[in-house]
Amino acid sequence: MVTVMPICKNDLEGLKILYDNGFEGMNTDLIKMNEVYGWMKDNPDYIVLCAKYKEEIVGSLMGVLNRELIGECRPFMVIENVVVSNNHRRMGIGKMLMNSIDKVAVEKDCTFIMLISRVHRKDAHKFYESVGFMGDVAKGFKKYV
């Protein structure tokens, strides 16, 4: 049985393994990850969820709440670092993670949720559309500094 829950400090080593295997060329610094987690865990605007199967972390995503100064000034959410292990894809884990973060966005009164996906990740795009995201409403830009 797969369960979705907030990440905790004891999960970080498993999360590092998931990230390093799931994201091309990634080599996550576990010491820095622990430092950043220490800051994030006390900040309610950061929601990092993990999916566990038999105590193994098999999926994760991060939602970041952003404050808005326009219109009704309601927040919106940005989703990052969506990953499901190769051995556990097509089991509904990604959908479980997305449904869980959707509930958080509703609880936080968000007006929308957005994410960016690399152009070549066609299977990921199909998945995002299957859980309600529209891929043709904006063009995303990313600048590395």
N, C-alpha and C positions, 0 to 999 in steps of 0.2 A: 504494500500500500504506500502511495506517495503522499507526503504531507508537506504543506507550504507553511513557512513560519519566518519571522524576522531572524536575520543572521545574528549569531552571538559570537563572542570572542573565541570560544572553543571550536567554531566552525571555520575560522580563517584559513587554516592550513588546507582544508578540503576545498575552500573557495579558490585559493591560489592554484591548486591542481586543476580545478574546473576551468578557470580563466586561461591558464597556460596551455591547456589542451584545446580549448574552444576558440581562442582568438589567435589568429596567425601571427607567429613571431613574438608572442608575448612571453616575458619572463618577469613575473611580478616579484617585487621585493617584499618579502614577508615581514621584515622589520618595519618598513615604511607603511605597509598595509595595516599592521597593528597600531601604529601611531595615528594614522588617519581614522581608523575604526574608533579609537579612543575619543576622538573629537566628534565623529559622526553619531555615535550612540547617544550622545546627549543633545543632539540637534534634531528636533522633531520634523524639520524640513527634509531630512534624508531618510528614506525608507529602503532598506536593502532586504529583499526577501530571498529565501533559498527553498528549493524543493529537495526533500530527502527521500531516498528509497533505501530501505534496509540500513539506515544510519549513514549512508553515503550521500554527499551533496551531488545531485545530478542536474540541477538547474538553478538559475539565479537571475535577478534583475534588480536595478536600482531606480527608484523614483525620487525626483527632486522637486519639491514644491517651490514655486517662484511667485513672488508678490507682484501684483499688477497695480499700475497707477492710472489706468485708463478705464473709462466706462464705469462699471459698478465696483471696480477695484477688487474683483474676486481673483483668487490665485489660479494658476494653471500648473500642470505637472509635465516634466520632461522625463522620459524613460531612457535609461542608458544601460549598457552592459548586459543585454539580454543574451543568455546562453543556456543551452541544454546539451548535456554530454552526448557525443555521437552514439554511444551505446543505448541511449534512452530516448531517442527522438521517436516521434510518431506514437507516443504513449499518452498524449494529452497533457504533458507536464508544462509545456509552454503556455497552453491555454489556461491551466490552473494558475500559473504565475500571473498572467495577464488579468484574469478574473479577480485575483486577490488585490492587485494594484488598482484595478478599476474601483473596487469597494473603498479603498483608502481615498482615492480621488473624490469620490462622492461624499464620503465623511468629511473631507477637508473643504468641501464646497467649490471644487475646481470647475472652471468653465470648459476646459478641454485638456486632453493629454496629447503630447506630441513626442515623436521620436525621429531619429535619423538613421538610415540604413545605407550602407554602401551600395552603389549602383549595381555591382556584379552579383549581389546576393539575392538572386531571383526567387529561390525557395523561401527565404526569409520574408520577402515581399508578399508572396502568396499567403504565408502564415499571418502576417500583420493584417492583411486585408480580410482574412477569414475571421479575425477577432474584432473587426469593426473599424480599423484604420483605413483612411482613404489616401491612396498613394498619389493622387493627381491634383491635390488641392494647393500644394506649395512646392517650391524648389528649395531644398536645403543647401546650405553652404557651411563649410567648416574650414577654419584657418588654424593651422598648427603654429604655435609660437615657441 
